[in-house]
Each structure stands twice: as C-alpha cells, then as structure tokens.
Amino acid sequence: MSKLPPRVRIVEVGPRDGLQNEPLPVPTTVKLAFIAKLVDAGLKDIEVTSFVSPKAVPQLADAGDVMRALPRPTDVVYSVLVPNIKGLERAIEAGAKRIAVFTAASETFTQKNIGMTIAQSLDTFREVVARATERGISARGYISTAFVCPYAGDTDKERVRAIASSLLDMGIEEIAISDTIGAAAPTHVAATVQCVLADVPAERIALHFHDTYGTALANVYAGLQLGVTTFDSSTGGLGGCPFAPGAAGNVATEDLVYFLHRMGIETGVDTAKVVDAASIIADALQRPLRSAQWRMRPEKSSTGRR
C-alpha cells in the first residue's frame, strides 16, 4: 500500500454543484445559513454559487445576493463558477476573489453543456482567466467527463492530459478532474491521473467524484495513493447534472470526512457539524439525503429535523 498523506484539503461544492439541479427553490436566507454551518464545521474552501444565466439555472439566480451577504472570515476561500466574461463581470461586482471555469473532455458533452467545442471553451476561458488574474482573482478549472461521458463512453486519458495542460498554461491554479456521471472505477482514476501527472504536479490537481455506482470513496483512495490531496465533495451527497442523465450527487462531505479520519488523515472538518448543515438543506428540499452519515444521525426524522 502506498504511503497516504497526513492531511487532505476538502473543497465543498454543495451550495453550487449540490443545489444547481434541485427543482425546489431554496431561499437565499437558507443558502446563507447552510454556508455559515459549513464554515462552522471547519470547511475552508467552499464553492458558493454560479454566475451563469438565471434562465439556465434558476436555483442560482440569487448569486449576487448570496455573495454580497456572506460573512468574510479571513481563513475561508469562497469560489464561484463563471461561464464567460459576462459571468466574470457579475462575479467581480459581487466581490468574488476566486472563480472556477468548466470545460469537458468530451466534445458531445461540451456542446450540450455550454454550447461550445472544447477548443472554443478554452479560448473563452483564456480571456476570462486573464481578466480575473489582472484583478488579483485566482481560478480553478473543471474538466468534466474526464473518465466516462454519458454520450461517448470512456474518455481518452491523453485528451484529459492535453486539456489539463492547456488550463495550466492559461494560469489556472488548480484543475479538478471530474467523474461527472459517477461511472469511474479506481483503475480509471489511476490510469487518467497518472497520465495527467506527466504534465501537472499533484498539488495542482483536485479530484471531483460523483457516486452514482457507489465507487466514489474507492476512487478517492485511488487518488490518495497517487499523491492527490485535494478532493471535492458535497454535503449530504447533493448534486447531479442536467446534461448527465442518471448521474447521482457528489461524494458526500460527511462520508468523505469519516472515511479519511478512520484512516488517520486529518481534514480539519467536524463530521457532526457537517451533518447539521445537511439537515438544513434536507428541510429546505423536503426530502431525505443520500449520505450514510446523514441517514445514521441521532433523532432523525423523514427530512432533516432533529
């Protein structure tokens, strides 16, 4: 067994990736209470919203209101997703200090998701990242469908490597290699990440796993053995993508933290407090969540009240 890292950094994506596909509107005040609970749980990197078109993602139409109302602890980094220059301008106006951009390793998925080719998306993001950098705003980049595409099947790892290199060259600080439909197995993770590591150092790589087939934690372990120490997760196992039919939510933050702590890996995150945050969202969505830790909480009810 390869030596495991002593500490892992978790990027919480629940307020953005977790909520973007939810049909029931979540009030701004609830989102703010949710994020405050995540901060109290010890999470230091939180993706809080997305400055995409409100028509495309109505759930996140209050992006500006959320950003302007957030508390600003000095040790917490809030990031926001932006699709283009217009989204960047809105994010800057709202006070964003870190952005995320997104492309995919599948031409079909990229076309369906953002209406561009992969090359066009990279050209767009090159300008976005340059303008952000001029203002002292850092950027991370997502590569969706990095392992399997719902339309094209298995993804060529060399394509993922080439896209990752392009993102690095344009000034992206961190690249999130993403299993958008949750279909990867540890062998896929090993092959693709090893390929990307030829051009991108491990400390610049994050792994973003959905848990459709229950392999997310196994994939995390594969990433740990390759030296990756940053993982995305979503409280309660929230998430999904409108352009990835059948995809389940992200690996649940509370389950990931439990998994890491049981192996002696520090995260700085309090599992019980993450479950409390999950309960806020379960109440707002009026449905149970999928994480194991949330289901096992004491004094549970049908949604999230305790």
C-alpha positions in Angstrom: 0.0 0.0 0.0 1.4 3.4 -0.9 2.0 5.9 1.8 -1.1 8.0 2.5 -0.9 11.8 3.1 -1.3 13.1 6.6 -3.8 15.7 5.7 -6.3 16.3 2.9 -8.0 19.6 1.7 -11.7 19.4 1.0 -13.4 21.7 -1.4 -17.1 21.9 -0.5 -19.3 22.3 -3.6 -22.7 21.7 -2.1 -24.0 25.2 -2.3 -23.3 25.3 -6.0 -22.9 21.9 -7.6 -25.2 20.4 -5.0 -28.1 22.7 -5.5 -27.9 23.7 -9.1 -30.1 20.8 -10.3 -32.7 20.9 -7.5 -36.2 21.8 -8.7 -37.5 23.1 -5.4 -36.3 26.7 -4.9 -34.0 27.2 -1.8 -34.4 30.7 -0.3 -31.3 32.9 -0.2 -31.5 33.0 3.6 -31.4 29.2 3.8 -28.4 29.1 1.5 -26.6 31.6 3.7 -27.4 29.6 6.8 -26.2 26.5 5.1 -22.9 28.1 4.1 -22.5 29.5 7.7 -22.9 26.0 9.1 -20.3 24.7 6.6 -17.8 27.3 7.8 -18.6 26.4 11.4 -17.8 22.8 10.5 -14.3 23.7 9.6 -14.6 23.8 5.8 -12.2 26.4 4.4 -12.8 26.1 0.6 -16.5 26.5 -0.4 -17.9 26.9 -3.9 -20.9 29.0 -3.0 -22.8 29.8 -6.2 -22.6 30.2 -10.0 -22.9 33.3 -12.2 -24.4 31.5 -15.1 -27.6 32.8 -16.7 -30.5 32.8 -14.3 -32.7 31.3 -17.1 -30.3 28.3 -17.4 -30.0 27.7 -13.6 -32.9 29.4 -11.8 -31.8 27.9 -8.5 -28.7 30.1 -8.5 -30.4 33.3 -9.8 -29.6 34.9 -6.4 -25.8 34.5 -6.9 -25.1 38.2 -6.4 -27.3 38.4 -3.3 -25.6 35.3 -1.8 -22.1 36.6 -2.4 -22.7 40.1 -1.0 -24.3 38.8 2.2 -21.6 36.2 3.0 -19.5 36.6 6.2 -15.9 37.0 5.2 -13.6 35.1 7.7 -10.0 35.6 6.7 -9.3 31.9 6.6 -12.1 30.8 4.3 -12.0 31.0 0.5 -15.3 31.3 -1.4 -15.3 30.4 -5.1 -17.9 30.9 -7.8 -18.5 29.3 -11.1 -18.4 31.6 -14.2 -19.1 30.6 -17.8 -17.8 33.6 -19.7 -16.8 37.3 -19.4 -20.3 38.4 -18.6 -20.4 36.0 -15.7 -17.0 37.2 -14.5 -18.1 40.8 -14.5 -21.1 39.9 -12.4 -18.9 37.9 -10.0 -16.4 40.8 -9.7 -19.3 43.2 -9.0 -20.4 40.9 -6.2 -16.9 40.8 -4.6 -15.7 37.3 -5.8 -12.0 36.6 -5.1 -11.8 33.1 -6.6 -13.6 31.8 -9.7 -14.0 28.4 -11.4 -14.4 27.7 -15.1 -15.5 24.5 -16.7 -14.9 22.5 -19.8 -15.1 18.8 -20.6 -13.0 16.1 -22.2 -16.0 15.1 -24.4 -16.9 17.2 -27.4 -20.5 16.0 -27.3 -20.9 16.8 -23.6 -19.2 20.2 -24.0 -21.7 21.1 -26.8 -24.7 20.0 -24.8 -23.5 21.6 -21.6 -22.2 25.0 -22.7 -22.8 25.1 -26.5 -19.2 25.2 -27.5 -16.5 22.9 -28.7 -13.7 22.1 -26.3 -11.3 24.4 -28.2 -13.9 27.3 -28.1 -14.4 26.8 -24.4 -10.6 27.0 -23.8 -10.4 30.2 -25.9 -13.3 31.7 -23.8 -11.7 30.8 -20.5 -8.3 32.1 -21.6 -9.7 35.6 -21.7 -11.8 35.1 -18.5 -8.7 33.9 -16.5 -6.5 36.7 -17.9 -9.0 39.3 -16.8 -9.5 37.7 -13.4 -5.8 37.5 -12.9 -5.4 41.2 -13.7 -7.7 41.9 -10.8 -6.0 39.5 -8.4 -8.7 36.9 -8.6 -7.5 33.2 -8.6 -9.0 30.5 -10.8 -9.6 26.8 -10.8 -10.8 24.8 -13.8 -13.0 21.8 -14.1 -12.6 19.0 -16.7 -16.0 17.3 -16.8 -16.5 13.7 -18.1 -12.7 13.1 -17.5 -13.3 9.3 -17.2 -16.7 8.5 -18.8 -19.1 10.5 -21.0 -22.8 9.7 -21.0 -22.9 10.1 -24.8 -19.4 9.0 -26.0 -18.4 6.3 -23.4 -14.9 6.0 -22.0 -12.7 9.1 -22.2 -9.3 9.2 -23.8 -6.8 9.9 -21.0 -4.5 11.7 -23.4 -7.3 14.2 -24.2 -7.7 14.9 -20.4 -3.9 15.4 -20.2 -3.9 17.9 -23.1 -6.8 19.9 -21.7 -5.2 20.0 -18.2 -2.0 21.3 -19.8 -4.0 24.0 -21.6 -5.7 25.1 -18.4 -2.4 25.2 -16.6 -0.8 27.2 -19.3 -3.5 29.9 -19.2 -3.0 30.5 -15.5 -5.4 28.1 -13.8 -4.1 27.4 -10.3 -6.0 24.1 -9.7 -7.5 21.5 -12.1 -10.5 19.5 -10.9 -10.5 16.2 -12.8 -14.2 15.2 -12.7 -16.2 12.0 -12.9 -19.4 13.8 -13.9 -21.6 10.7 -14.2 -20.0 8.7 -11.3 -19.1 5.8 -13.6 -15.3 5.6 -13.0 -13.6 2.8 -11.0 -10.2 3.1 -9.3 -8.4 1.6 -12.3 -9.8 4.5 -14.5 -8.7 7.0 -11.9 -5.2 5.5 -11.7 -4.7 5.5 -15.5 -6.0 9.0 -16.1 -4.4 10.7 -13.2 -1.1 9.1 -13.8 -1.3 10.4 -17.4 -2.1 13.9 -16.3 0.7 13.9 -13.7 3.2 13.8 -16.5 2.3 17.5 -17.1 0.6 18.7 -14.0 2.0 18.4 -10.4 -0.1 16.5 -7.9 -0.5 19.6 -5.7 -2.3 21.4 -8.7 -4.8 18.5 -9.1 -8.2 18.1 -7.4 -10.5 15.1 -7.9 -14.2 15.5 -8.2 -16.3 12.3 -7.9 -20.0 11.6 -8.2 -21.3 8.5 -6.5 -23.8 7.0 -9.0 -22.5 3.5 -8.7 -21.1 3.7 -5.2 -17.4 3.9 -6.2 -16.6 7.5 -5.1 -14.8 6.6 -1.9 -12.8 3.8 -3.6 -11.9 6.4 -6.3 -10.8 8.8 -3.5 -8.5 6.1 -2.2 -7.0 5.6 -5.6 -6.3 9.3 -5.8 -4.7 9.4 -2.4 -2.3 6.6 -3.5 -1.3 8.8 -6.4 -0.4 11.7 -4.2 -3.5 13.8 -4.7 -4.5 15.7 -1.6 -7.5 17.8 -2.7 -11.0 16.4 -3.2 -14.3 18.0 -4.0 -17.4 16.9 -2.1 -21.0 18.0 -1.4 -22.7 17.9 1.9 -25.5 15.4 2.1 -24.4 13.8 -1.2 -26.2 16.6 -3.1 -25.6 17.1 -6.8 -26.2 16.0 -10.3 -26.0 17.5 -13.8 -28.9 18.3 -16.2 -26.7 17.1 -19.1 -25.6 13.9 -17.5 -28.7 11.7 -17.4 -28.9 9.4 -14.4 -25.9 10.9 -12.6 -26.2 10.9 -8.8 -24.8 13.5 -6.4 -21.2 14.1 -5.4 -19.4 12.1 -2.8 -20.9 13.3 0.5 -18.7 15.6 2.5 -19.6 13.9 5.8 -18.9 10.4 4.4 -15.6 11.6 2.9 -14.5 13.1 6.2 -15.4 9.9 8.1 -13.5 7.8 5.6 -10.4 10.0 5.8 -10.4 10.3 9.6 -10.8 6.5 10.0 -7.5 6.2 8.1 -5.8 8.8 10.3 -5.9 11.5 7.7 -6.7 15.0 9.0 -9.1 17.3 7.4 -9.9 20.0 10.0 -13.6 19.3 9.4 -16.1 18.2 12.1 -18.3 15.4 10.8 -21.2 16.1 13.2 -21.4 19.7 12.2 -21.5 18.8 8.5 -24.4 16.6 9.2 -26.1 19.5 11.0 -25.6 21.6 7.8 -27.0 18.7 5.7 -30.2 18.8 7.9 -30.8 22.4 7.0 -30.8 21.6 3.3 -32.9 18.4 3.8 -35.6 20.5 5.4 -35.5 23.1 2.6 -35.7 20.4 -0.1 -38.3 18.5 1.8 -36.6 15.1 1.1 -34.1 12.8 2.7 -30.4 13.0 1.6 -28.3 10.1 0.4 -25.2 10.3 2.7 -24.6 7.4 5.1 -23.7 9.8 7.9 -26.9 11.8 7.5 -29.0 8.6 7.5 -27.4 7.4 10.7 -27.7 10.7 12.6 -29.5 10.5 16.0 -33.1 11.7 16.5 -33.7 11.6 12.8 -36.9 12.4 11.1 -38.1 11.9 7.5 -36.2 15.0 6.3 -33.6 16.8 8.3 -35.2 18.0 11.6 -33.5 16.8 14.8 
